[in-house]
Amino acid sequence: MFEKSELSKKLVSELREIANTAGITGTEKLKKQDLVEKIIAKKTTETLKTESKTLAPVTATDKKPRKRILKPTADSLFKNPAGEKKSRYSSN
């Protein structure tokens, strides 16, 4: 992969050849700096695409199942430690 400093040292004709082999079109009208930027952008996107293909996608089997948390019911809120039901309205 080319660095900006390397590409800036090359002639415009060499940059056009590199751009054409990289698949960049319309290079005849571009200035030297624009060619350098297009080449770097193209190489960067190609690198990112290949890196994203090498990463393993997360599948459903990779995820752990979520545990269900049970909320307390009304009956469990109004029971005393002995297990007897208390009335909401009594003073017990």
Sequence and secondary structure as in RCSB ss.txt:
>XXXX:A:sequence
MFEKSELSKKLVSELREIANTAGITGTEKLKKQDLVEKIIAKKTTETLKTESKTLAPVTATDKKPRKRILKPTAD
SLFKNPAGEKKSRYSSN
>XXXX:A:secstr
   HHHHHHS HHHHHHHHHHHT   GGG  HHHHHHHHHHHHHHHHHHHHHHHS    TTTS          HH
HHTB TTS B  SSS  
